[in-house]
Amino acid sequence: MSYPRIASLRTAESFRAHLDQSGIRLGFDSEVAAGDSSPLAQPIEVDGVRVGNRYCILPMEGWDGTADGQPTPLTERRWRHFGVSGAKLIWGGEAVAVRPEGRANPNQLLMSEATLPALARLREHLVSAHRERFGPGADADLYVGLQLTHSGRFARPHVKDRPEPLVAYAHPVLDERFPGGLRQLSDDDLDRLAADFVRAARMAWSAGYRFVDFKHCHGYLGHELLSARGRAGRYGGSFENRTRFIRQVVDGIRAEVPGLAVAVRLSVFDTVPYRKDGSGRGVPAASSDAYDCAFGLLEDEDMGPALDDARALLRVLEARGVRWICTSAGSPYYNPHVQRPALFPPSDGYLPPEDPLCGVARQIDATARLKSDFPGLVFVGSGYSYLQEWLPHVAQHAVAHGLTDFVGLGRMVLSYPDLPADVLAGRALRRKAICRTFSDCTSGPRLGLVSGCFPLDPFYVAHPDAERLREGKAALA
C-alpha cells in the first residue's frame, strides 16, 4: 500500500479530506497566526524560568565529534543553527554520553573534564548566534539544557560497525540482534553509573547549562531499566526497583547541584519490535502475548492502558520536583515508524506499515492525555516533522487547545533550521528547505558517516560523505 506525499496535499481542504478518508484524528488550524497573536509565540513561565515561545529543538545524536568526544566545526555549525532557529527551548541539543562505554557511536560527544571547555563553548556558540539573529538581549528568555545518556544495549563506542551492548536484562527478542554477545550490567555497575550521571550534571551546570535531560527513551539504558521486570536484584522486578536508577540520579542532582533543573525525555509507550518482510514492509517481529518486557505496551491502539506505566513514573518524578517532560515513543532501532514517522525508511529500516500521519497523531494523542492527567508538568511533544507544510497548522492547534505546551523539532531543523522564526514572523515557508523525511540523516550515521541533511542542506549536498552515502545506499539496495 502506498500513501500520498504530504507535499501533494496543497490545500487545507485536501489535507482534511485525506485525514477524514483515512480515519486519522489529527486537529489542525486552516490559517496560521503570526506575531504576538500566535499561540506559538506565547511565553511560558515555570518556577521562575521564562521561555519566550512554544518551539523546542529536540536533542539529536551526533556522529561528527572527535574520537575523544569533543565537538568539531560540524557540531558547532549545527548548534549555531539551533541558535538562529527562533526556538526558545533547546532540549539538550545533543545526546552526550556520561562515560566512554556508553557512547552510541565513536564520534558521539562525551562529558569529561577534558571535553568540558568545548561543551561550554558549544552553548556559547548557540547563544551568540541567537543574539546575532534576534538582538542583544534575545537570550533573556532562551532556555538551554544538555541531554545526558548511556546507550546501553545500543552502545558502539569504539568501531562504527561493532556493537558492544551493555544491557539491563536478557531481552527475548532484541538479544537475537547481537550474535556477538552481550554483557549485563550488575547492580554495582549501575550504582557507579548513577554517580557518573550526577557528576556529568554537575559539569553541565559549571558549563552554563540551565537544565539536564536524563534520557529515558528509545531503548537506551535508562529506558530499558524501566522495563526490567525479569531482572533480579535491586534494579529489577518491582516498579520501585525498576525506577531506582532514575530516582538515585534525580535525587543526587538535587542534592549536589540544587540550581540545576532536571528534565526527562521519555518513551511514554512502546510496541513490539518490527522487522522487514519479503516486500520490504514492516511487520511485527513478535506477538504482544510473548512480549512482556515493554514499558507501556500499546495493544490494539488502546492508548489509555498503554500510558499507565508512564503515568506511574510521572507521579514519581513530579514528587521529586521534575517539571519538564519531553514525550517520545518506541525506538529508532526496533520500531522506527512509531518513534519517527517517515514515508522513506532509513537504510536499515522498512517501508511504513501505516500512513505515517497515524504515527504523528498517535504521539500527539499520548502527549495530550498525559498533559491532561498532569497539569502541573510542562510537556514537549515530538513526532511533528513528518507534517512538513502542515507542521505549523497542527502545532498551533495543539498548543492553542492545550494538547502540549511545546512543539519539538528534530530532523526538521537539519534541513530548515529557521522554520520557527519564519512561522512566527508570518513569512511563507521555504518549500525547498522542508524536511521530506527521506531519512538520510539516519542512513548516513548508520553507514558510519557524519550527521546532516544530505538531500536539502547545500553544505551537506557538497560534503564528501554525500557521495559515500549514495554508494552505501546503492550497495544495500
VENURWO-V754072 format. One record per residue. N is the residue number from 1. RES is the residue in one small letter. SS is DSSP state (alpha for helix, beta for strand, coil for the rest). BURIAL is b if it has 16 or more other ideal C-beta (glycine too) atoms within 10 Angstrom, else e. Layout:
# VENURWO-V754072
N/RES/SS/BURIAL  N/RES/SS/BURIAL
This chain:
# VENURWO-V754072
1/m/coil/e  2/s/coil/e  3/y/coil/e  4/p/coil/e  5/r/coil/e  6/i/alpha/b  7/a/alpha/e  8/s/alpha/e  9/l/coil/b  10/r/coil/e  11/t/coil/e  12/a/alpha/e  13/e/alpha/e  14/s/alpha/e  15/f/alpha/b  16/r/alpha/e  17/a/alpha/e  18/h/alpha/b  19/l/alpha/b  20/d/alpha/e  21/q/alpha/e  22/s/alpha/b  23/g/coil/e  24/i/coil/b  25/r/coil/e  26/l/coil/b  27/g/coil/b  28/f/coil/b  29/d/coil/b  30/s/coil/e  31/e/coil/e  32/v/coil/b  33/a/coil/b  34/a/coil/b  35/g/alpha/e  36/d/alpha/e  37/s/alpha/e  38/s/coil/b  39/p/alpha/b  40/l/alpha/b  41/a/alpha/b  42/q/coil/e  43/p/coil/e  44/i/beta/b  45/e/beta/e  46/v/beta/e  47/d/coil/e  48/g/coil/e  49/v/beta/b  50/r/beta/e  51/v/beta/b  52/g/coil/b  53/n/coil/b  54/r/coil/b  55/y/beta/b  56/c/beta/b  57/i/beta/b  58/l/coil/b  59/p/coil/b  60/m/beta/b  61/e/coil/b  62/g/coil/b  63/w/coil/b  64/d/coil/b  65/g/coil/b  66/t/coil/e  67/a/coil/e  68/d/coil/e  69/g/coil/b  70/q/coil/b  71/p/coil/b  72/t/coil/b  73/p/alpha/e  74/l/alpha/b  75/t/alpha/b  76/e/alpha/b  77/r/alpha/b  78/r/alpha/b  79/w/alpha/b  80/r/alpha/b  81/h/alpha/b  82/f/alpha/b  83/g/alpha/b  84/v/alpha/b  85/s/coil/b  86/g/coil/b  87/a/coil/b  88/k/coil/b  89/l/beta/b  90/i/beta/b  91/w/coil/b  92/g/coil/b  93/g/coil/b  94/e/beta/b  95/a/beta/b  96/v/beta/b  97/a/beta/b  98/v/coil/b  99/r/coil/b  100/p/alpha/e  101/e/alpha/b  102/g/alpha/b  103/r/coil/b  104/a/coil/b  105/n/coil/b  106/p/coil/b  107/n/coil/b  108/q/coil/b  109/l/coil/b  110/l/beta/b  111/m/coil/b  112/s/coil/b  113/e/coil/e  114/a/coil/e  115/t/coil/b  116/l/alpha/e  117/p/alpha/e  118/a/alpha/b  119/l/alpha/b  120/a/alpha/e  121/r/alpha/b  122/l/alpha/b  123/r/alpha/b  124/e/alpha/e  125/h/alpha/b  126/l/alpha/b  127/v/alpha/b  128/s/alpha/e  129/a/alpha/b  130/h/alpha/b  131/r/alpha/e  132/e/alpha/e  133/r/alpha/e  134/f/alpha/b  135/g/coil/e  136/p/coil/e  137/g/coil/e  138/a/alpha/b  139/d/alpha/b  140/a/alpha/e  141/d/alpha/b  142/l/coil/b  143/y/beta/b  144/v/beta/b  145/g/beta/b  146/l/beta/b  147/q/beta/b  148/l/beta/b  149/t/beta/b  150/h/coil/b  151/s/coil/b  152/g/alpha/b  153/r/alpha/b  154/f/alpha/b  155/a/coil/b  156/r/coil/b  157/p/coil/b  158/h/coil/e  159/v/coil/e  160/k/coil/e  161/d/coil/e  162/r/coil/e  163/p/coil/b  164/e/coil/b  165/p/coil/b  166/l/beta/b  167/v/beta/b  168/a/coil/b  169/y/coil/b  170/a/coil/e  171/h/coil/b  172/p/coil/e  173/v/coil/b  174/l/alpha/b  175/d/alpha/e  176/e/alpha/e  177/r/alpha/b  178/f/coil/e  179/p/coil/e  180/g/coil/e  181/g/coil/e  182/l/coil/b  183/r/beta/e  184/q/beta/e  185/l/coil/b  186/s/coil/e  187/d/alpha/e  188/d/alpha/e  189/d/alpha/e  190/l/alpha/b  191/d/alpha/e  192/r/alpha/e  193/l/alpha/b  194/a/alpha/b  195/a/alpha/e  196/d/alpha/b  197/f/alpha/b  198/v/alpha/b  199/r/alpha/b  200/a/alpha/b  201/a/alpha/b  202/r/alpha/b  203/m/alpha/b  204/a/alpha/b  205/w/alpha/b  206/s/alpha/e  207/a/coil/b  208/g/coil/e  209/y/coil/b  210/r/coil/b  211/f/beta/b  212/v/beta/b  213/d/beta/b  214/f/beta/b  215/k/coil/b  216/h/beta/b  217/c/coil/b  218/h/coil/b  219/g/coil/b  220/y/coil/b  221/l/alpha/b  222/g/alpha/b  223/h/alpha/b  224/e/alpha/b  225/l/alpha/b  226/l/alpha/b  227/s/coil/b  228/a/coil/b  229/r/coil/b  230/g/coil/e  231/r/coil/b  232/a/coil/e  233/g/coil/e  234/r/coil/e  235/y/coil/b  236/g/coil/b  237/g/coil/e  238/s/coil/e  239/f/alpha/e  240/e/alpha/e  241/n/alpha/b  242/r/alpha/b  243/t/coil/b  244/r/alpha/b  245/f/alpha/b  246/i/alpha/b  247/r/alpha/e  248/q/alpha/b  249/v/alpha/b  250/v/alpha/b  251/d/alpha/e  252/g/alpha/b  253/i/alpha/b  254/r/alpha/b  255/a/alpha/e  256/e/alpha/e  257/v/coil/b  258/p/coil/e  259/g/coil/e  260/l/coil/b  261/a/beta/b  262/v/beta/b  263/a/beta/b  264/v/beta/b  265/r/beta/b  266/l/beta/b  267/s/beta/b  268/v/coil/b  269/f/coil/b  270/d/beta/b  271/t/coil/b  272/v/coil/b  273/p/coil/b  274/y/beta/b  275/r/beta/e  276/k/beta/e  277/d/coil/e  278/g/coil/e  279/s/coil/e  280/g/coil/e  281/r/beta/e  282/g/beta/b  283/v/beta/e  284/p/beta/e  285/a/coil/b  286/a/coil/b  287/s/coil/e  288/s/alpha/e  289/d/alpha/e  290/a/alpha/e  291/y/coil/b  292/d/coil/e  293/c/coil/b  294/a/coil/b  295/f/coil/b  296/g/coil/b  297/l/beta/b  298/l/coil/b  299/e/coil/e  300/d/coil/e  301/e/coil/e  302/d/coil/e  303/m/alpha/b  304/g/alpha/e  305/p/alpha/e  306/a/alpha/b  307/l/coil/b  308/d/alpha/e  309/d/alpha/b  310/a/alpha/b  311/r/alpha/e  312/a/alpha/e  313/l/alpha/b  314/l/alpha/b  315/r/alpha/e  316/v/alpha/e  317/l/alpha/b  318/e/alpha/e  319/a/alpha/e  320/r/coil/e  321/g/coil/e  322/v/coil/b  323/r/coil/b  324/w/beta/b  325/i/beta/b  326/c/beta/b  327/t/beta/b  328/s/beta/b  329/a/coil/b  330/g/coil/b  331/s/coil/b  332/p/coil/b  333/y/coil/b  334/y/coil/b  335/n/coil/b  336/p/alpha/b  337/h/alpha/b  338/v/alpha/b  339/q/alpha/b  340/r/coil/b  341/p/coil/b  342/a/coil/b  343/l/coil/b  344/f/coil/b  345/p/coil/b  346/p/coil/b  347/s/coil/b  348/d/coil/e  349/g/coil/b  350/y/coil/b  351/l/beta/b  352/p/coil/b  353/p/coil/b  354/e/coil/b  355/d/coil/b  356/p/alpha/b  357/l/alpha/b  358/c/alpha/b  359/g/alpha/b  360/v/alpha/b  361/a/alpha/b  362/r/alpha/b  363/q/alpha/b  364/i/alpha/b  365/d/alpha/b  366/a/alpha/b  367/t/alpha/b  368/a/alpha/b  369/r/alpha/b  370/l/alpha/b  371/k/alpha/b  372/s/alpha/e  373/d/alpha/e  374/f/coil/b  375/p/coil/e  376/g/coil/e  377/l/coil/b  378/v/beta/b  379/f/beta/b  380/v/beta/b  381/g/beta/b  382/s/coil/b  383/g/coil/b  384/y/coil/b  385/s/alpha/b  386/y/alpha/b  387/l/alpha/b  388/q/alpha/b  389/e/alpha/e  390/w/alpha/b  391/l/alpha/b  392/p/alpha/b  393/h/alpha/b  394/v/alpha/b  395/a/alpha/b  396/q/alpha/b  397/h/alpha/b  398/a/alpha/b  399/v/alpha/b  400/a/alpha/b  401/h/coil/e  402/g/coil/e  403/l/coil/b  404/t/coil/b  405/d/coil/b  406/f/beta/b  407/v/beta/b  408/g/beta/b  409/l/beta/b  410/g/coil/b  411/r/coil/b  412/m/alpha/b  413/v/alpha/b  414/l/alpha/b  415/s/alpha/b  416/y/coil/b  417/p/coil/b  418/d/coil/b  419/l/alpha/b  420/p/alpha/b  421/a/alpha/b  422/d/alpha/b  423/v/alpha/b  424/l/alpha/b  425/a/alpha/e  426/g/coil/e  427/r/coil/e  428/a/coil/e  429/l/coil/b  430/r/coil/e  431/r/alpha/e  432/k/alpha/e  433/a/alpha/b  434/i/coil/b  435/c/coil/b  436/r/coil/b  437/t/coil/b  438/f/coil/b  439/s/coil/b  440/d/alpha/b  441/c/alpha/b  442/t/alpha/b  443/s/alpha/b  444/g/alpha/b  445/p/alpha/b  446/r/alpha/b  447/l/coil/b  448/g/coil/b  449/l/coil/b  450/v/coil/b  451/s/coil/b  452/g/coil/b  453/c/coil/b  454/f/coil/b  455/p/coil/b  456/l/coil/b  457/d/coil/b  458/p/alpha/e  459/f/alpha/e  460/y/alpha/b  461/v/alpha/e  462/a/coil/e  463/h/coil/b  464/p/alpha/e  465/d/alpha/b  466/a/alpha/b  467/e/alpha/e  468/r/alpha/b  469/l/alpha/b  470/r/alpha/e  471/e/alpha/e  472/g/alpha/b  473/k/alpha/b  474/a/alpha/e  475/a/alpha/e  476/l/alpha/e  477/a/coil/e
